Amino acid sequence: MKILTISDEESPALWEHYVPGRLKDFDLILSSGDLKSEYLSFLVTMARCPLLYVHGNHDGHYANRPPEGCDCIEDKLVTYNGLRILGLGGCRKYHPGPHQYTESQMQRRIQRLRYQIRRAGGVDLVLTHAPAQGLGDGEDPAHQGFAALRDFLDTYHPAYLVHGHVHLNYQQELPRLSAYESTTIVNACGRYVLDIPDFPHRPENHNVLLWKSRKERG
């Protein structure tokens, strides 16, 4: 499965200088937040696949102008082509504003998802805005990661965690890819192509995302 991961910075190659057909080979687009809603709407219009997103801390405008044709998976577990994807957007609370959470609030969000995870038999990919604590986060209050997300990795061992929030130019030698035990961690700032093996199709007995092409939708 070929996945385009995006976050924080709109890519000129995918917007102002877009070439028709550039997105045709992707099976899925995942947004980790802090992107213009018009950008997401443009990508899903040009692509032949769904676009799933969570909120960044600068996405308050989505309340009035949500990305058209895209699916928000905030606090949900969905399955696409056998891949179980969990959405947990937002960042550590550092000033008044939307999509910011204290550590205890993030812990409670994760606790409320336990039934969905158990019913799905686990999770393969976690889509977040903020990173996990100590795993590609920053030292300043605005960019510190969540300890609750690190605990999540220790408990559920997803194959992938895709996040944004920490721009790659914030620190020297900040890695695009890293690993924590059995989890591959992807910093999706800007754009990154993630090629992953096909996941087995599982019984559709939980919250499953069924995507249809625009032609099928009518």
Secondary structure as GFF3:
##gff-version 3
##sequence-region A 1 218
A	DSSP	beta_strand	2	7	.	.	.	ID=ss1
A	DSSP	three_ten_helix	12	14	.	.	.	ID=ss2
A	DSSP	beta_strand	28	31	.	.	.	ID=ss3
A	DSSP	alpha_helix	37	46	.	.	.	ID=ss4
A	DSSP	beta_strand	51	53	.	.	.	ID=ss5
A	DSSP	three_ten_helix	60	63	.	.	.	ID=ss6
A	DSSP	beta_strand	71	72	.	.	.	ID=ss7
A	DSSP	beta_strand	77	80	.	.	.	ID=ss8
A	DSSP	beta_strand	83	88	.	.	.	ID=ss9
A	DSSP	beta_strand	91	92	.	.	.	ID=ss10
A	DSSP	beta_strand	100	101	.	.	.	ID=ss11
A	DSSP	alpha_helix	103	112	.	.	.	ID=ss12
A	DSSP	alpha_helix	114	120	.	.	.	ID=ss13
A	DSSP	beta_strand	125	128	.	.	.	ID=ss14
A	DSSP	three_ten_helix	141	143	.	.	.	ID=ss15
A	DSSP	alpha_helix	147	156	.	.	.	ID=ss16
A	DSSP	beta_strand	160	163	.	.	.	ID=ss17
A	DSSP	beta_strand	177	180	.	.	.	ID=ss18
A	DSSP	beta_strand	183	187	.	.	.	ID=ss19
A	DSSP	beta_strand	190	195	.	.	.	ID=ss20
A	DSSP	alpha_helix	214	217	.	.	.	ID=ss21
###
